């Protein structure tokens, strides 16, 4: 949202956060137990959602801490999105 960070999903169960200007890694998010397929920033850039082969969606805060885990899918989570208006 602010074009300062890039998030990438990986088959190594992690999410990498990158500085968009320097292209350097600035953090790694760990919490999924299987491949991560999708990441999406919230419209305000304060939260990142990730979907995984472990059937869960993790929500991450700006401080790169796992805020919550949404469980209940019966298969891989291959896409996540935030509501554009945050509602």
C-alpha positions in Angstrom: 0.0 0.0 0.0 2.8 2.5 0.7 5.2 0.9 -1.8 7.9 0.7 0.8 7.7 -3.1 1.4 7.3 -6.2 -0.6 6.1 -9.5 0.8 6.9 -12.9 -0.8 5.4 -16.3 -0.1 7.5 -19.5 -0.2 7.5 -23.2 -0.3 9.8 -23.2 2.7 6.8 -22.2 4.9 7.9 -18.7 5.4 7.1 -15.2 4.2 9.9 -12.7 3.5 9.6 -9.0 3.8 11.7 -6.8 1.5 12.6 -3.1 1.4 11.2 -2.0 -2.0 13.9 0.7 -2.4 17.1 -1.4 -1.5 15.6 -4.8 -2.4 17.1 -6.1 0.8 15.4 -8.6 3.1 14.2 -6.9 6.3 12.3 -9.7 7.9 11.0 -13.3 7.9 7.6 -14.3 9.1 7.3 -17.9 10.4 4.2 -19.6 11.6 2.8 -21.7 8.8 3.6 -25.4 8.9 3.5 -25.9 5.1 4.0 -24.0 1.9 2.7 -20.4 1.8 0.8 -19.7 -1.4 -0.5 -16.2 -1.1 0.1 -12.9 0.7 -1.9 -9.7 0.7 -1.4 -6.4 2.5 -4.5 -4.7 4.1 -5.5 -1.4 2.4 -3.9 0.6 5.2 -0.7 -1.4 5.1 -0.9 -2.3 8.8 -1.6 -6.0 8.4 -0.5 -8.8 6.1 -2.6 -11.9 5.5 -1.1 -15.2 4.3 -2.7 -18.4 2.9 -1.0 -21.7 3.2 -1.1 -25.4 2.3 -1.6 -26.0 6.0 -5.2 -25.0 5.5 -4.9 -21.7 7.5 -4.8 -18.0 7.0 -2.3 -16.1 9.3 -2.7 -12.4 10.0 0.5 -10.5 10.8 1.0 -7.1 12.4 3.4 -4.3 11.3 5.7 -5.5 14.0 6.0 -8.8 12.1 4.3 -10.8 14.9 1.5 -13.3 14.2 -1.6 -11.6 15.3 -4.2 -14.3 14.6 -4.7 -17.6 12.8 -7.9 -18.4 11.0 -8.6 -22.1 10.7 -11.5 -24.1 9.3 -10.6 -24.7 5.6 -10.6 -28.3 4.6 -7.9 -27.8 1.9 -5.1 -25.5 0.8 -5.7 -21.8 1.1 -4.6 -20.6 -2.3 -5.7 -16.9 -2.2 -6.4 -14.2 0.3 -7.7 -10.7 0.0 -8.7 -7.7 2.1 -11.8 -5.7 1.6 -10.8 -2.5 -0.2 -12.6 -0.3 2.3 -11.4 -2.2 5.3 -15.0 -3.3 6.3 
